[in-house]
Amino acid sequence: MTDLPLFPVTVVGSMPRSADLVRALRKKEAGEISFEEFNAVADKEVVATLELQIEAGVDIVSDGEQRRDNFYSYVVDKLHGMQLMKVSELLDYAKDRARLEEVLRALDVPAFAIRSPIVIDKLTKKTGLSLDEAAFVKEHCDLPVKVPIPGPYMLTRSAWFEGLSDKVYSSPDALAEDVVAILREEVLALKEMGVDFIQFDEPILSQVVFGEESKETFMCAALPDRRDPTEELEMAVRLMNETMEGITGVRTGVHVCRGNWSRKEEVLLTGNYGPMLPYLVQMNVDQLVLECATPRAGEMEVFKEYANEKEIGLGVVNPRTDELESTGQIVSRVKELLQYFDADKIFLNPDCGFGTFAERNVNDAAGAFKKLKVIAEAAKILRKEYA
Ligand SMILES: [Zn+2]
């Protein structure tokens, strides 16, 4: 693994997408332009987002998920057996359509825009999930690279939809076997390519823990048969550990936040990491990449019991706001965490991506740049103090 400075600055994954890029993405989906034509546009955008991160002082860069429609739907292009379906199309299969529509409206979720990859046939790999993305970044940048991929639990849970998937896989557990095998191969291939940091995205864990019957996120479209949260969390741990079994030599992390689809903080989930931590620390990954800047993430004291058990990717800026956090705020947040984690276990990142969904950047490029830059400035101050 590459040597890193103390308090390495990184991103969670997505960076804002330009209007040109979103247009090209839609044309590609509609079959109006070829993959090659789309990639010509995306290549330029990835280079631009790498330059932005480097200029801001980011130590571990990502391709900004510029080639993806969102952090998990893009897998339909990489796997056989899946179909991209809008939440509005899934509504036709939902057990209680009227209720789901009402929930989506109340949550400010654009059901017309968000697309989910749904399993409709035996899942097999066309190509790696992110190997093309990683190869391009490695070719265009000398800095350490992070590649976010969907976690095994999320991929299984959000892709298995009753009425569509059960003809091929009797249950989510049956599907999970193939998902785990595909992700294992991916991790090994990314490691082989020299990727420094592989991040599994598992945001629906917060849905499982904090979602109430009356307040569910858009992912509820794929969670109609949700079981007890404990069972779901145990399943998430089991699938992660099956994916990672025996794999070492590459930094891995799991990212959990409480939703990043709206700038309206009040519609996003709320709750501290207390109920989740006993499970997250059982996952065979190096780092927990957590949203901690938003007050919705609750008190940091919950980490006391799990001091130094993992590295922490500490969310220190809110990607969804225009207000810029100060270096002072970031430094004091880190100092709070230093009660529980050694300095070399703390990485700094925004709470989540700046453009989780292509249709919904939560910030623009200028805003993202300022937020990353202030993190890098805070890191410099901290490095002086803790060197
Ligand atoms: Zn997130």
Residues whose N, C-alpha, C, O or C-beta is under 5 A from the ligand:
A	BS01	ZN	C257 N260 D351 C352 G353
